[in-house]
């Protein structure tokens, strides 16, 4: 999982919001697959903590925060259970899902970059660390729900994580105000992701069907 920044930092508060948001996206996804309550809670924890767990395993960053502090398992699980209570009152679940997932993507990308930077990693590793932290949890959620992951759909997703990571990492090198830069990065990342969904911005695709091959 991501490592929580100091409790008085903006990133710490955003991280708690992201944990809650990803727990809610898991509940919405689980509801479409008619999972029981235990399945909903499990999916919420995997979604919220999976990306950071993979990152920490890759970087050798121990102990995992949710192992040292099991309380961090409670927040996504509890938010998922609460989502069950009012999900039927939400008429635009797809919009809610996209917005909540965007929050998790952006905030977890920043926390992933922060962890790698604190370990004195090079810039490419910082960016990859942010991307793994931001994207992997959502991929695990979608795979477990037998859906095509958002990462592999048309609108920009991983690209949003990379741009967010690069923008956030700028503060590391230039010694900019951390709190202000965190807020600016959050606004940039959320806006970029939602605009990509709204206007269907896409990366170039490689399409190969083999139609040009000669048939015997």
N, CA, C and O of each residue as an XYZ file, in Angstrom:
864
protein
N       0.830     -1.193      0.000
C       0.000      0.000      0.000
C       0.865      1.243      0.000
O       2.065      1.178      0.264
N       0.246      2.378     -0.298
C       0.978      3.629     -0.193
C       1.356      3.872      1.255
O       0.712      3.347      2.163
N       2.384      4.653      1.476
C       2.791      5.013      2.837
C       2.172      6.357      3.175
O       2.369      7.332      2.450
N       1.422      6.418      4.273
C       0.742      7.659      4.618
C       1.738      8.775      4.908
O       2.661      8.581      5.699
N       1.572      9.937      4.287
C       2.389     11.097      4.614
C       2.030     11.596      6.011
O       1.103     11.071      6.627
N       2.751     12.607      6.527
C       2.433     13.146      7.847
C       0.957     13.509      7.966
O       0.332     13.963      7.007
N       0.413     13.298      9.167
C      -1.030     13.430      9.355
C      -1.551     14.845      9.137
O      -2.754     15.032      8.957
N      -0.671     15.844      9.149
C      -1.129     17.209      8.959
C      -0.990     17.672      7.509
O      -1.195     18.852      7.224
N      -0.649     16.780      6.597
C      -0.435     17.171      5.210
C      -1.707     17.028      4.396
O      -2.602     16.251      4.729
N      -1.762     17.808      3.303
C      -2.900     17.734      2.391
C      -2.966     16.358      1.751
O      -4.050     15.804      1.568
N      -1.809     15.806      1.410
C      -1.787     14.499      0.753
C      -2.360     13.412      1.666
O      -2.999     12.474      1.188
N      -2.135     13.536      2.966
C      -2.697     12.571      3.906
C      -4.220     12.601      3.851
O      -4.860     11.550      3.810
N      -4.800     13.788      3.849
C      -6.252     13.900      3.792
C      -6.798     13.378      2.464
O      -7.824     12.698      2.430
N      -6.105     13.702      1.372
C      -6.538     13.210      0.070
C      -6.425     11.683     -0.004
O      -7.245     11.026     -0.646
N      -5.404     11.124      0.657
C      -5.234      9.671      0.652
C      -6.405      8.987      1.350
O      -6.873      7.941      0.900
N      -6.876      9.571      2.439
C      -8.035      9.015      3.130
C      -9.282      9.109      2.258
O     -10.105      8.194      2.236
N      -9.415     10.221      1.542
C     -10.537     10.372      0.615
C     -10.446      9.323     -0.499
O     -11.456      8.737     -0.889
N      -9.227      9.091     -1.009
C      -9.043      8.124     -2.087
C      -9.355      6.705     -1.628
O      -9.941      5.923     -2.377
N      -8.965      6.369     -0.399
C      -9.306      5.049      0.141
C     -10.819      4.867      0.166
O     -11.341      3.821     -0.221
N     -11.500      5.888      0.620
C     -12.959      5.828      0.668
C     -13.551      5.726     -0.727
O     -14.460      4.932     -0.968
N     -13.027      6.540     -1.650
C     -13.549      6.560     -3.017
C     -13.363      5.218     -3.701
O     -14.278      4.733     -4.367
N     -12.201      4.613     -3.551
C     -11.962      3.333     -4.205
C     -12.789      2.219     -3.574
O     -13.204      1.285     -4.261
N     -13.030      2.313     -2.270
C     -13.941      1.354     -1.649
C     -15.335      1.470     -2.232
O     -16.025      0.465     -2.406
N     -15.752      2.687     -2.535
C     -17.070      2.909     -3.113
C     -17.137      2.398     -4.553
O     -18.145      1.818     -4.955
N     -16.072      2.609     -5.330
C     -16.085      2.085     -6.704
C     -16.164      0.565     -6.691
O     -16.817     -0.038     -7.543
N     -15.495     -0.051     -5.719
C     -15.549     -1.504     -5.615
C     -16.958     -1.982     -5.307
O     -17.414     -2.983     -5.859
N     -17.651     -1.262     -4.422
C     -19.018     -1.640     -4.078
C     -19.939     -1.528     -5.290
O     -20.772     -2.403     -5.525
N     -19.785     -0.449     -6.060
C     -20.605     -0.277     -7.252
C     -20.325     -1.377     -8.275
O     -21.244     -1.899     -8.906
N     -19.042     -1.722     -8.431
C     -18.684     -2.791     -9.364
C     -19.185     -4.142     -8.874
O     -19.677     -4.952     -9.660
N     -19.059     -4.385     -7.564
C     -19.510     -5.659     -6.997
C     -21.011     -5.814     -7.106
O     -21.514     -6.917     -7.324
N     -21.737     -4.700     -6.954
C     -23.193     -4.758     -7.063
C     -23.647     -5.202     -8.439
O     -24.662     -5.886     -8.572
N     -22.899     -4.815     -9.467
C     -23.261     -5.239    -10.818
C     -23.042     -6.728    -11.006
O     -23.604     -7.329    -11.922
N     -22.219     -7.335    -10.135
C     -21.951     -8.771    -10.216
C     -22.647     -9.555     -9.104
O     -22.379    -10.740     -8.908
N     -23.531     -8.892     -8.386
C     -24.346     -9.539     -7.345
C     -23.497    -10.270     -6.313
O     -23.800    -11.409     -5.959
N     -22.440     -9.631     -5.828
C     -21.582    -10.239     -4.810
C     -22.222    -10.102     -3.430
O     -23.007     -9.186     -3.185
N     -21.873    -11.033     -2.528
C     -22.358    -10.912     -1.161
C     -21.541     -9.854     -0.420
O     -20.560     -9.331     -0.948
N     -21.960     -9.546      0.811
C     -21.329     -8.448      1.535
C     -19.845     -8.699      1.802
O     -19.037     -7.771      1.751
N     -19.490     -9.944      2.085
C     -18.080    -10.253      2.311
C     -17.275    -10.041      1.039
O     -16.157     -9.527      1.084
N     -17.840    -10.434     -0.091
C     -17.178    -10.211     -1.370
C     -16.995     -8.742     -1.667
O     -15.969     -8.334     -2.210
N     -18.001     -7.935     -1.307
C     -17.905     -6.484     -1.500
C     -16.750     -5.911     -0.693
O     -15.964     -5.115     -1.205
N     -16.646     -6.317      0.573
C     -15.567     -5.806      1.436
C     -14.199     -6.253      0.932
O     -13.251     -5.468      0.927
N     -14.096     -7.506      0.509
C     -12.825     -8.016     -0.013
C     -12.416     -7.239     -1.260
O     -11.263     -6.831     -1.399
N     -13.374     -7.039     -2.163
C     -13.074     -6.311     -3.392
C     -12.670     -4.875     -3.084
O     -11.787     -4.327     -3.743
N     -13.304     -4.263     -2.093
C     -12.962     -2.892     -1.713
C     -11.525     -2.799     -1.231
O     -10.802     -1.879     -1.612
N     -11.104     -3.742     -0.397
C      -9.733     -3.720      0.121
C      -8.714     -3.974     -0.987
O      -7.658     -3.341     -1.018
N      -9.023     -4.891     -1.885
C      -8.121     -5.163     -3.011
C      -7.991     -3.930     -3.901
O      -6.895     -3.590     -4.345
N      -9.107     -3.269     -4.155
C      -9.093     -2.089     -5.014
C      -8.296     -0.944     -4.393
O      -7.482     -0.305     -5.059
N      -8.542     -0.697     -3.111
C      -7.905      0.440     -2.443
C      -6.442      0.192     -2.110
O      -5.639      1.125     -2.119
N      -6.087     -1.054     -1.817
C      -4.748     -1.348     -1.309
C      -3.877     -2.147     -2.282
O      -2.668     -2.266     -2.083
N      -4.489     -2.688     -3.322
C      -3.757     -3.590     -4.216
C      -2.615     -2.933     -4.961
O      -1.527     -3.500     -5.053
N      -2.850     -1.727     -5.503
C      -1.809     -1.064     -6.282
C      -0.592     -0.723     -5.448
O       0.541     -0.955     -5.869
N      -0.823     -0.170     -4.257
C       0.291      0.174     -3.382
C       1.021     -1.047     -2.863
O       2.232     -1.007     -2.647
N       0.280     -2.145     -2.661
C       0.922     -3.381     -2.204
C       1.887     -3.907     -3.258
O       3.011     -4.295     -2.940
N       1.442     -3.919     -4.521
C       2.327     -4.361     -5.599
C       3.549     -3.454     -5.699
O       4.671     -3.934     -5.866
N       3.333     -2.146     -5.597
C       4.455     -1.213     -5.671
C       5.472     -1.464     -4.569
O       6.677     -1.476     -4.821
N       4.991     -1.664     -3.350
C       5.900     -1.890     -2.237
C       6.670     -3.195     -2.395
O       7.837     -3.283     -2.014
N       6.017     -4.203     -2.954
C       6.714     -5.463     -3.214
C       7.804     -5.265     -4.260
O       8.898     -5.813     -4.129
N       7.511     -4.485     -5.294
C       8.499     -4.216     -6.336
C       9.691     -3.427     -5.794
O      10.837     -3.694     -6.157
N       9.410     -2.446     -4.915
C      10.465     -1.569     -4.401
C      11.137     -2.107     -3.142
O      12.154     -1.567     -2.709
N      10.584     -3.164     -2.550
C      11.118     -3.661     -1.289
C      10.840     -2.705     -0.146
O      11.676     -2.527      0.740
N       9.671     -2.091     -0.164
C       9.287     -1.106      0.844
C       8.455     -1.796      1.925
O       7.267     -2.057      1.734
N       9.086     -2.085      3.050
C       8.414     -2.846      4.120
C       8.512     -2.082      5.441
O       9.392     -1.238      5.610
N       7.580     -2.389      6.403
C       6.408     -3.260      6.203
C       5.330     -2.551      5.414
O       5.294     -1.322      5.360
N       4.448     -3.330      4.800
C       3.293     -2.741      4.158
C       2.477     -2.002      5.219
O       2.310     -2.488      6.337
N       1.979     -0.839      4.858
C       1.307     -0.009      5.849
C       0.072     -0.700      6.425
O      -0.201     -0.584      7.620
N      -0.671     -1.416      5.587
C      -1.875     -2.056      6.106
C      -1.546     -3.284      6.958
O      -2.391     -3.754      7.720
N      -0.332     -3.801      6.833
C       0.109     -4.874      7.720
C       0.499     -4.291      9.076
O       0.145     -4.832     10.123
N       1.228     -3.188      9.042
C       1.633     -2.532     10.287
C       0.451     -1.852     10.978
O       0.414     -1.755     12.204
N      -0.514     -1.385     10.185
C      -1.675     -0.670     10.728
C      -2.951     -1.230     10.098
O      -3.459     -0.649      9.139
N      -3.472     -2.324     10.601
C      -4.656     -2.958     10.000
C      -5.885     -2.060      9.944
O      -6.854     -2.375      9.253
N      -5.851     -0.939     10.671
C      -6.990     -0.034     10.644
C      -7.248      0.472      9.231
O      -8.376      0.840      8.904
N      -6.210      0.495      8.384
C      -6.377      0.991      7.028
C      -7.156      0.019      6.147
O      -7.531      0.360      5.025
N      -7.400     -1.186      6.649
C      -8.295     -2.104      5.951
C      -9.755     -1.743      6.214
O     -10.639     -2.094      5.433
N      -9.999     -1.045      7.312
C     -11.371     -0.764      7.738
C     -12.023      0.284      6.849
O     -13.196      0.149      6.498
N     -11.283      1.328      6.477
C     -11.873      2.459      5.762
C     -12.494      2.054      4.422
O     -13.663      2.365      4.191
N     -11.763      1.373      3.527
C     -12.408      0.983      2.267
C     -13.538     -0.009      2.473
O     -14.558      0.061      1.788
N     -13.365     -0.945      3.423
C     -14.423     -1.916      3.678
C     -15.684     -1.248      4.198
O     -16.789     -1.573      3.766
N     -15.516     -0.308      5.130
C     -16.665      0.394      5.691
C     -17.341      1.274      4.647
O     -18.569      1.341      4.590
N     -16.545      1.949      3.820
C     -17.129      2.813      2.788
C     -17.904      1.983      1.766
O     -18.923      2.427      1.236
N     -17.410      0.770      1.495
C     -18.115     -0.112      0.560
C     -19.459     -0.536      1.138
O     -20.465     -0.545      0.429
N     -19.481     -0.885      2.409
C     -20.737     -1.296      3.047
C     -21.739     -0.144      3.090
O     -22.936     -0.352      2.889
N     -21.249      1.074      3.354
C     -22.140      2.230      3.366
C     -22.694      2.514      1.968
O     -23.833      2.954      1.815
N     -21.871      2.256      0.958
C     -22.323      2.477     -0.416
C     -23.495      1.572     -0.755
O     -24.387      1.965     -1.507
N     -23.498      0.358     -0.205
C     -24.599     -0.567     -0.450
C     -25.924      0.049     -0.030
O     -26.951     -0.173     -0.671
N     -25.898      0.830      1.057
C     -27.130      1.379      1.617
C     -27.770      2.429      0.725
O     -28.995      2.528      0.655
N     -26.924      3.231      0.026
C     -27.514      4.316     -0.762
C     -27.284      4.184     -2.257
O     -27.645      5.086     -3.015
N     -26.687      3.070     -2.705
C     -26.398      2.908     -4.133
C     -27.678      2.979     -4.969
O     -27.664      3.525     -6.072
N     -28.772      2.438     -4.460
C     -30.014      2.433     -5.212
C     -30.613      3.828     -5.345
O     -31.485      4.049     -6.186
N     -30.158      4.767     -4.528
C     -30.661      6.132     -4.605
C     -29.898      6.971     -5.622
O     -30.319      8.069     -5.985
N     -28.764      6.432     -6.077
C     -27.928      7.156     -7.039
C     -28.365      6.779     -8.449
O     -28.264      5.618     -8.845
N     -28.844      7.747     -9.193
C     -29.401      7.464    -10.512
C     -28.343      7.468    -11.618
O     -28.558      6.932    -12.705
N     -27.213      8.078    -11.320
C     -26.166      8.146    -12.342
C     -24.918      7.448    -11.800
O     -23.899      8.081    -11.525
N     -25.027      6.132    -11.655
C     -23.952      5.368    -11.044
C     -22.685      5.390    -11.898
O     -21.576      5.372    -11.362
N     -22.841      5.428    -13.206
C     -21.646      5.426    -14.055
C     -20.822      6.688    -13.826
O     -19.596      6.626    -13.734
N     -21.503      7.840    -13.733
C     -20.783      9.091    -13.478
C     -20.111      9.049    -12.116
O     -18.958      9.457    -11.979
N     -20.824      8.559    -11.107
C     -20.242      8.459     -9.767
C     -19.030      7.545     -9.785
O     -18.016      7.842     -9.153
N     -19.130      6.432    -10.506
C     -18.023      5.484    -10.591
C     -16.800      6.136    -11.224
O     -15.687      5.986    -10.719
N     -16.996      6.857    -12.325
C     -15.884      7.488    -13.038
C     -15.204      8.543    -12.171
O     -13.975      8.607    -12.124
N     -15.990      9.365    -11.489
C     -15.420     10.424    -10.651
C     -14.653      9.834     -9.478
O     -13.534     10.262     -9.192
N     -15.242      8.856     -8.796
C     -14.577      8.230     -7.651
C     -13.303      7.514     -8.084
O     -12.289      7.577     -7.388
N     -13.349      6.835     -9.227
C     -12.156      6.148     -9.713
C     -11.069      7.147    -10.084
O      -9.886      6.883     -9.869
N     -11.459      8.290    -10.638
C     -10.483      9.323    -10.985
C      -9.781      9.851     -9.741
O      -8.577     10.105     -9.763
N     -10.534     10.015     -8.657
C      -9.933     10.464     -7.399
C      -8.887      9.462     -6.937
O      -7.774      9.844     -6.575
N      -9.241      8.181     -6.948
C      -8.279      7.156     -6.541
C      -7.062      7.114     -7.437
O      -5.937      6.997     -6.951
N      -7.272      7.210     -8.745
C      -6.163      7.173     -9.703
C      -5.171      8.294     -9.435
O      -3.967      8.048     -9.366
N      -5.657      9.519     -9.283
C      -4.787     10.683     -9.127
C      -4.078     10.680     -7.776
O      -2.864     10.874     -7.709
N      -4.827     10.462     -6.710
C      -4.233     10.534     -5.371
C      -3.245      9.397     -5.146
O      -2.170      9.618     -4.589
N      -3.586      8.205     -5.562
C      -2.668      7.081     -5.374
C      -1.424      7.238     -6.238
O      -0.344      6.790     -5.852
N      -1.560      7.863     -7.393
C      -0.376      8.160     -8.201
C       0.574      9.073     -7.430
O       1.783      8.842     -7.412
N       0.027     10.104     -6.797
C       0.868     11.024     -6.022
C       1.528     10.316     -4.841
O       2.713     10.524     -4.579
N       0.779      9.489     -4.133
C       1.365      8.810     -2.981
C       2.420      7.805     -3.422
O       3.419      7.608     -2.729
N       2.206      7.166     -4.573
C       3.216      6.240     -5.092
C       4.501      6.953     -5.450
O       5.592      6.460     -5.162
N       4.377      8.119     -6.083
C       5.562      8.924     -6.395
C       6.283      9.336     -5.119
O       7.512      9.320     -5.056
N       5.512      9.703     -4.111
C       6.083     10.170     -2.855
C       6.904      9.076     -2.180
O       7.993      9.339     -1.671
N       6.383      7.851     -2.176
C       7.101      6.730     -1.560
C       8.418      6.468     -2.281
O       9.459      6.314     -1.641
N       8.376      6.416     -3.608
C       9.593      6.152     -4.372
C      10.622      7.260     -4.176
O      11.818      6.990     -4.069
N      10.154      8.510     -4.130
C      11.075      9.626     -3.934
C      11.746      9.548     -2.577
O      12.940      9.825     -2.460
N      10.994      9.174     -1.545
C      11.570      9.043     -0.208
C      12.605      7.918     -0.143
O      13.453      7.898      0.749
N      12.531      6.992     -1.084
C      13.519      5.911     -1.154
C      14.684      6.267     -2.070
O      15.504      5.411     -2.401
N      14.755      7.549     -2.485
C      15.837      8.044     -3.348
C      15.864      7.352     -4.705
O      16.935      7.127     -5.269
N      14.699      7.020     -5.223
C      14.620      6.401     -6.543
C      14.815      7.462     -7.628
O      14.589      8.650     -7.400
N      15.234      7.015     -8.803
C      15.393      7.930     -9.930
C      14.019      8.338    -10.461
O      13.012      7.717    -10.123
N      13.978      9.383    -11.295
C      12.712      9.906    -11.796
C      11.890      8.847    -12.542
O      10.689      8.747    -12.290
N      12.479      8.050    -13.449
C      11.658      7.025    -14.112
C      11.005      6.064    -13.128
O       9.851      5.678    -13.313
N      11.736      5.672    -12.078
C      11.166      4.761    -11.088
C      10.071      5.453    -10.290
O       9.069      4.830     -9.938
N      10.258      6.742    -10.003
C       9.225      7.515     -9.304
C       7.931      7.513    -10.110
O       6.850      7.311     -9.557
N       8.044      7.739    -11.421
C       6.856      7.798    -12.273
C       6.192      6.422    -12.376
O       4.970      6.309    -12.281
N       7.005      5.380    -12.571
C       6.449      4.023    -12.657
C       5.794      3.631    -11.332
O       4.736      3.003    -11.315
N       6.431      4.007    -10.230
C       5.867      3.728     -8.919
C       4.498      4.376     -8.765
O       3.564      3.757     -8.253
N       4.383      5.622     -9.209
C       3.094      6.296     -9.153
C       2.058      5.633    -10.037
O       0.899      5.500     -9.646
N       2.468      5.213    -11.233
C       1.532      4.589    -12.156
C       1.032      3.247    -11.627
O      -0.159      2.948    -11.715
N       1.936      2.441    -11.078
C       1.526      1.152    -10.510
C       0.561      1.358     -9.349
O      -0.456      0.674     -9.246
N       0.890      2.310     -8.476
C       0.041      2.579     -7.319
C      -1.326      3.093     -7.751
O      -2.346      2.722     -7.171
N      -1.344      3.947     -8.771
C      -2.607      4.528     -9.203
C      -3.488      3.599    -10.008
O      -4.713      3.645     -9.890
N      -2.876      2.753    -10.830
C      -3.640      1.971    -11.802
C      -3.953      0.539    -11.367
O      -5.017      0.015    -11.696
N      -3.046     -0.096    -10.640
C      -3.152     -1.538    -10.430
C      -4.384     -1.938     -9.631
O      -4.999     -2.965     -9.918
N      -4.755     -1.137     -8.624
C      -5.921     -1.478     -7.821
C      -7.191     -1.534     -8.653
O      -8.001     -2.448     -8.501
N      -7.364     -0.556     -9.529
C      -8.524     -0.546    -10.403
C      -8.519     -1.704    -11.379
O      -9.569     -2.266    -11.689
N      -7.336     -2.064    -11.867
C      -7.229     -3.213    -12.767
C      -7.647     -4.496    -12.048
O      -8.400     -5.303    -12.593
N      -7.154     -4.676    -10.825
C      -7.525     -5.858    -10.046
C      -9.037     -5.905     -9.803
O      -9.652     -6.967     -9.900
N      -9.625     -4.762     -9.490
C     -11.075     -4.690     -9.282
C     -11.829     -5.149    -10.518
O     -12.742     -5.969    -10.429
N     -11.443     -4.616    -11.677
C     -12.162     -4.935    -12.896
C     -11.957     -6.387    -13.309
O     -12.889     -7.036    -13.784
N     -10.748     -6.896    -13.131
C     -10.484     -8.292    -13.476
C     -11.305     -9.229    -12.596
O     -11.884    -10.196    -13.092
N     -11.359     -8.949    -11.294
C     -12.130     -9.789    -10.383
C     -13.628     -9.710    -10.662
O     -14.376    -10.631    -10.333
N     -14.061     -8.605    -11.269
C     -15.472     -8.461    -11.649
C     -15.731     -8.914    -13.081
O     -16.836     -8.759    -13.601
N     -14.712     -9.468    -13.708
C     -14.827     -9.961    -15.085
C     -15.210     -8.849    -16.062
O     -15.973     -9.064    -17.004
N     -14.661     -7.654    -15.818
C     -14.857     -6.515    -16.707
C     -13.546     -6.192    -17.412
O     -12.470     -6.552    -16.933
N     -13.641     -5.514    -18.547
C     -12.437     -5.017    -19.206
C     -11.905     -3.858    -18.362
O     -12.631     -2.884    -18.159
N     -10.670     -3.923    -17.865
C     -10.154     -2.849    -17.002
C     -10.198     -1.493    -17.688
O      -9.994     -1.386    -18.897
N     -10.470     -0.448    -16.891
C     -10.463      0.912    -17.428
C      -9.129      1.240    -18.088
O      -9.073      2.029    -19.031
N      -8.059      0.629    -17.590
C      -6.731      0.873    -18.149
C      -6.659      0.507    -19.619
O      -5.892      1.108    -20.373
N      -7.458     -0.483    -20.038
C      -7.390     -0.994    -21.405
C      -8.555     -0.522    -22.269
O      -8.718     -0.988    -23.396
N      -9.363      0.396    -21.750
C     -10.443      0.932    -22.556
C      -9.955      2.145    -23.330
O      -8.774      2.488    -23.290
N     -10.874      2.787    -24.034
C     -10.462      3.787    -25.015
C      -9.908      5.064    -24.398
O      -8.858      5.544    -24.826
N     -10.608      5.640    -23.374
C     -10.179      6.947    -22.875
C      -8.845      6.855    -22.129
O      -8.490      5.808    -21.588
N      -8.123      7.964    -22.115
C      -6.822      8.020    -21.445
C      -6.955      7.634    -19.981
O      -7.849      8.119    -19.287
N      -6.073      6.765    -19.511
C      -6.099      6.325    -18.109
C      -4.683      6.292    -17.554
O      -4.336      7.090    -16.684
N      -3.862      5.368    -18.057
C      -2.472      5.314    -17.611
C      -1.752      6.613    -17.963
O      -0.882      7.065    -17.219
N      -2.113      7.209    -19.093
C      -1.501      8.478    -19.486
C      -1.797      9.573    -18.470
O      -0.949     10.427    -18.210
N      -2.996      9.550    -17.894
C      -3.343     10.510    -16.855
C      -2.431     10.325    -15.647
O      -1.982     11.299    -15.042
N      -2.161      9.070    -15.303
C      -1.277      8.778    -14.179
C       0.139      9.271    -14.446
O       0.776      9.838    -13.559
N       0.632      9.061    -15.650
C       1.995      9.495    -15.993
C       2.105     11.018    -15.943
O       3.053     11.552    -15.366
N       1.150     11.714    -16.538
C       1.173     13.181    -16.532
C       1.065     13.707    -15.107
O       1.766     14.646    -14.730
N       0.183     13.098    -14.315
C       0.037     13.496    -12.913
C       1.343     13.300    -12.157
O       1.761     14.168    -11.391
N       1.989     12.148    -12.377
C       3.249     11.865    -11.701
C       4.347     12.834    -12.085
O       5.099     13.299    -11.227
N       4.445     13.143    -13.371
C       5.465     14.081    -13.828
C       5.235     15.469    -13.242
O       6.177     16.130    -12.804
N       3.992     15.903    -13.238
C       3.669     17.226    -12.690
C       3.959     17.270    -11.193
O       4.520     18.243    -10.690
N       3.576     16.216    -10.492
C       3.794     16.173     -9.045
C       5.281     16.120     -8.712
O       5.732     16.768     -7.767
N       6.050     15.339     -9.495
C       7.476     15.187     -9.231
C       8.252     16.480     -9.480
O       9.371     16.637     -8.992
N       7.664     17.399    -10.234
C       8.323     18.680    -10.466
C       8.611     19.394     -9.143
O       9.631     20.066     -8.993
N       7.697     19.233     -8.195
C       7.881     19.881     -6.896
C       9.092     19.335     -6.155
O       9.727     20.057     -5.386
N       9.424     18.044     -6.383
C      10.575     17.450     -5.706
C      11.868     18.150     -6.119
O      12.704     18.487     -5.280
N      12.014     18.363     -7.429
C      13.254     18.944     -7.930
C      13.366     20.435     -7.715
O      14.470     20.955     -7.553
N      12.222     21.147     -7.711
C      12.256     22.603     -7.617
C      11.988     23.122     -6.208
O      11.981     24.331     -5.976
N      11.767     22.191     -5.258
C      11.511     22.572     -3.862
C      10.352     23.551     -3.735
O      10.438     24.550     -3.020
N       9.265     23.246     -4.444
C       8.079     24.095     -4.400
C       7.260     23.799     -3.148
O       7.485     22.799     -2.466
N       6.315     24.675     -2.858
C       5.448     24.483     -1.698
C       4.676     23.180     -1.840
O       3.880     23.028     -2.766
N       4.904     22.243     -0.932
C       4.351     20.901     -1.065
C       2.828     20.890     -1.009
O       2.184     20.209     -1.806
N       2.248     21.640     -0.072
C       0.795     21.618      0.108
C       0.087     22.199     -1.119
O      -0.867     21.613     -1.630
N       0.566     23.354     -1.584
C      -0.051     23.993     -2.740
C       0.109     23.132     -3.981
O      -0.827     22.979     -4.766
N       1.309     22.565     -4.155
C       1.556     21.756     -5.344
C       0.716     20.485     -5.337
O       0.293     20.021     -6.396
N       0.470     19.920     -4.168
C      -0.389     18.741     -4.067
C      -1.800     19.064     -4.533
O      -2.412     18.287     -5.265
N      -2.315     20.213     -4.106
C      -3.663     20.621     -4.508
C      -3.726     20.861     -6.012
O      -4.675     20.437     -6.671
N      -2.717     21.539     -6.556
C      -2.681     21.810     -7.995
C      -2.608     20.512     -8.792
O      -3.272     20.369     -9.819
N      -1.796     19.564     -8.315
C      -1.674     18.285     -9.010
C      -2.996     17.529     -8.988
O      -3.395     16.928     -9.986
N      -3.668     17.563     -7.851
C      -4.964     16.893     -7.724
C      -5.959     17.478     -8.721
O      -6.658     16.733     -9.408
N      -6.028     18.802     -8.806
C      -6.952     19.455     -9.732
C      -6.602     19.107    -11.175
O      -7.485     18.803    -11.977
N      -5.305     19.153    -11.504
C      -4.861     18.822    -12.853
C      -5.250     17.396    -13.221
O      -5.834     17.160    -14.278
N      -4.924     16.442    -12.343
C      -5.177     15.038    -12.646
C      -6.651     14.735    -12.804
O      -7.046     14.060    -13.755
N      -7.479     15.227    -11.877
C      -8.920     14.983    -11.959
C      -9.494     15.602    -13.229
O     -10.281     14.969    -13.933
N      -9.099     16.836    -13.519
C      -9.606     17.518    -14.713
C      -9.207     16.775    -15.976
O     -10.024     16.603    -16.880
N      -7.960     16.335    -16.046
C      -7.457     15.623    -17.215
C      -8.245     14.342    -17.444
O      -8.666     14.062    -18.567
N      -8.446     13.567    -16.389
C      -9.167     12.301    -16.519
C     -10.622     12.513    -16.926
O     -11.117     11.821    -17.816
N     -11.311     13.451    -16.293
C     -12.719     13.674    -16.602
C     -12.899     14.264    -18.004
O     -13.857     13.929    -18.700
N     -11.982     15.138    -18.414
C     -12.048     15.668    -19.780
C     -11.788     14.567    -20.803
O     -12.399     14.551    -21.872
N     -10.875     13.641    -20.473
C     -10.598     12.523    -21.376
C     -11.831     11.653    -21.565
O     -12.100     11.177    -22.668
N     -12.582     11.446    -20.483
C     -13.821     10.667    -20.574
C     -14.878     11.445    -21.356
O     -15.555     10.891    -22.222
N     -15.012     12.740    -21.041
C     -16.043     13.566    -21.677
C     -15.842     13.681    -23.178
O     -16.794     13.564    -23.949
N     -14.599     13.912    -23.592
C     -14.335     14.145    -25.014
C     -13.705     12.934    -25.707
O     -13.298     13.014    -26.866
N     -13.631     11.812    -24.984
C     -13.133     10.546    -25.542
C     -11.735     10.699    -26.142
O     -11.473     10.238    -27.253
N     -10.841     11.351    -25.395
C      -9.458     11.446    -25.827
C      -8.822     10.064    -25.738
O      -8.990      9.357    -24.744
N      -8.097      9.689    -26.777
C      -7.520      8.362    -26.841
C      -6.069      8.416    -27.294
O      -5.646      9.358    -27.964
N      -5.316      7.392    -26.918
C      -3.975      7.207    -27.463
C      -4.096      6.524    -28.821
O      -5.081      5.828    -29.068
N      -3.112      6.709    -29.713
C      -3.140      5.992    -30.995
C      -3.194      4.483    -30.768
O      -2.591      3.962    -29.830
N      -3.910      3.805    -31.623
C      -4.092      2.368    -31.472
C      -3.289      1.615    -32.523
O      -3.110      2.094    -33.643
N      -2.814      0.450    -32.160
C      -2.187     -0.463    -33.109
C      -3.220     -1.519    -33.481
O      -3.662     -2.298    -32.637
N      -3.593     -1.532    -34.745
C      -4.590     -2.484    -35.220
C      -3.959     -3.363    -36.285
O      -3.454     -2.863    -37.290
N      -3.986     -4.663    -36.069
C      -3.442     -5.611    -37.037
C      -4.390     -6.790    -37.128
O      -4.582     -7.521    -36.156
N      -4.977     -6.972    -38.292
C      -5.946     -8.049    -38.466
C      -5.419     -9.181    -39.333
O      -6.015    -10.256    -39.400
N      -4.287     -8.927    -40.002
C      -3.748     -9.966    -40.872
C      -4.449    -10.037    -42.215
O      -4.270    -11.000    -42.961
N      -5.256     -9.013    -42.532
C      -6.007     -9.042    -43.793
C      -5.104     -8.972    -45.015
O      -5.471     -9.413    -46.104
N      -3.900     -8.402    -44.812
C      -3.000     -8.239    -45.958
C      -2.211     -9.513    -46.265
O      -1.511     -9.593    -47.275
N      -2.331    -10.486    -45.402
C      -1.605    -11.732    -45.630
C      -2.190    -12.473    -46.814
O      -3.407    -12.525    -46.992
N      -1.338    -13.029    -47.598
C      -1.806    -13.773    -48.770
C      -2.314    -15.146    -48.350
O      -1.696    -15.863    -47.564
N      -3.445    -15.464    -48.902
C      -4.010    -16.777    -48.607
C      -3.556    -17.763    -49.666
O      -3.474    -17.406    -50.842
N      -3.258    -19.000    -49.275
C      -2.808    -19.998    -50.247
C      -3.910    -20.344    -51.239
O      -3.703    -21.169    -52.128
